[in-house]
Amino acid sequence: MDVKKKKTAECGRTIVKSDNYKYFAHKECEYFPCHEGADPENFNCLFCYCPLYFLGDKCGGGFTYTKKGVKNCTGCIRPHLKENYELITGLLKDACKEAAAAKEKE
């Protein structure tokens, strides 16, 4: 576990900061892992429902569309890999900035 300690200037308390919030594996879940062929030792359940789904074909994941036009993400494990936390949150931040910029233009 990568734990960093730092003193805050405003109150002098020691704050322990780790990266634990970026990953968890819910191995007791009846669907774990929910994507066939995924490595259970590197499967992040934090984004159980993909936060990039709303981006449609711009999410960058390995998805398909069903005959009815529904996005099917069962072949995608992009949000479930430990190392993709910053990538996912970065894409969300970019989408928020784009939405804010579009709103300002209204």
C-alpha positions as CSV (number, residue, x, y, z in Angstrom):
1,M,0.0,0.0,0.0
2,D,1.4,3.4,-1.1
3,V,0.7,5.7,1.9
4,K,1.9,9.2,2.0
5,K,1.8,11.5,5.0
6,K,1.8,15.3,4.9
7,K,1.1,18.1,7.3
8,T,-1.6,20.6,6.5
9,A,-0.5,24.2,6.8
10,E,-3.9,25.4,8.2
11,C,-4.2,23.1,11.2
12,G,-0.9,21.1,11.5
13,R,-2.7,17.7,11.5
14,T,-1.1,14.7,9.8
15,I,-3.2,13.4,7.0
16,V,-2.7,10.0,5.6
17,K,-3.2,9.8,1.9
18,S,-3.4,6.5,0.0
19,D,-4.7,5.3,-3.3
20,N,-7.1,2.8,-1.8
21,Y,-10.1,4.9,-2.9
22,K,-9.2,4.2,-6.5
23,Y,-9.8,0.4,-6.4
24,F,-11.9,-2.3,-4.8
25,A,-12.9,-5.8,-5.8
26,H,-16.2,-7.0,-4.6
27,K,-15.2,-10.7,-4.7
28,E,-18.4,-11.8,-2.8
29,C,-20.6,-10.4,-5.6
30,E,-22.6,-13.1,-7.3
31,Y,-21.5,-11.6,-10.7
32,F,-17.8,-11.2,-9.9
33,P,-16.1,-10.8,-12.3
34,C,-19.0,-9.7,-14.5
35,H,-17.0,-9.7,-17.7
36,E,-16.0,-13.0,-19.2
37,G,-12.2,-13.5,-19.4
38,A,-11.4,-10.7,-17.0
39,D,-8.5,-11.1,-14.6
40,P,-10.1,-11.3,-11.1
41,E,-6.9,-10.0,-9.5
42,N,-7.0,-6.8,-11.6
43,F,-10.8,-6.3,-11.7
44,N,-12.0,-3.0,-10.3
45,C,-15.6,-2.9,-9.2
46,L,-15.5,0.9,-8.4
47,F,-17.1,1.6,-11.8
48,C,-19.6,-1.2,-11.7
49,Y,-21.8,0.6,-14.1
50,C,-19.6,2.4,-16.6
51,P,-19.6,6.2,-16.0
52,L,-18.6,6.6,-19.7
53,Y,-21.7,4.9,-21.1
54,F,-23.3,8.3,-21.8
55,L,-20.4,9.2,-24.2
56,G,-21.8,6.7,-26.7
57,D,-19.2,5.8,-29.4
58,K,-16.7,8.3,-27.9
59,C,-16.1,6.3,-24.7
60,G,-13.1,4.5,-26.1
61,G,-14.2,1.1,-24.8
62,G,-14.7,-2.2,-26.6
63,F,-18.4,-2.1,-27.1
64,T,-20.9,-3.2,-29.8
65,Y,-24.4,-2.2,-30.6
66,T,-27.3,-4.7,-30.5
67,K,-29.7,-5.0,-33.4
68,K,-32.0,-2.7,-31.5
69,G,-29.3,0.0,-31.2
70,V,-28.5,-0.6,-27.5
71,K,-24.9,-0.2,-26.5
72,N,-23.5,-3.5,-25.3
73,C,-20.4,-3.2,-23.1
74,T,-20.1,-6.9,-22.0
75,G,-16.9,-7.2,-24.0
76,C,-15.3,-4.1,-22.4
77,I,-13.2,-4.1,-19.2
78,R,-11.7,-0.6,-19.6
79,P,-13.3,0.9,-16.5
80,H,-12.5,-2.2,-14.5
81,L,-8.7,-2.2,-14.7
82,K,-6.9,-0.8,-11.7
83,E,-4.6,1.3,-13.8
84,N,-7.4,3.1,-15.6
85,Y,-8.8,5.1,-12.7
86,E,-7.1,8.4,-13.8
87,L,-8.1,7.8,-17.4
88,I,-11.8,7.3,-16.5
89,T,-11.9,10.3,-14.1
90,G,-10.0,12.4,-16.7
91,L,-12.6,11.6,-19.4
92,L,-15.4,12.5,-16.9
93,K,-13.7,15.8,-16.1
94,D,-13.3,16.6,-19.9
95,A,-17.0,15.8,-20.5
96,C,-18.0,18.1,-17.6
97,K,-15.8,20.9,-19.1
98,E,-17.4,20.4,-22.5
99,A,-20.9,20.5,-21.0
100,A,-20.1,23.7,-19.1
101,A,-18.6,25.3,-22.2
102,A,-21.7,24.4,-24.2
103,K,-24.0,25.8,-21.5
104,E,-22.1,29.1,-21.6
105,K,-22.7,29.4,-25.3
106,E,-26.5,29.1,-24.8
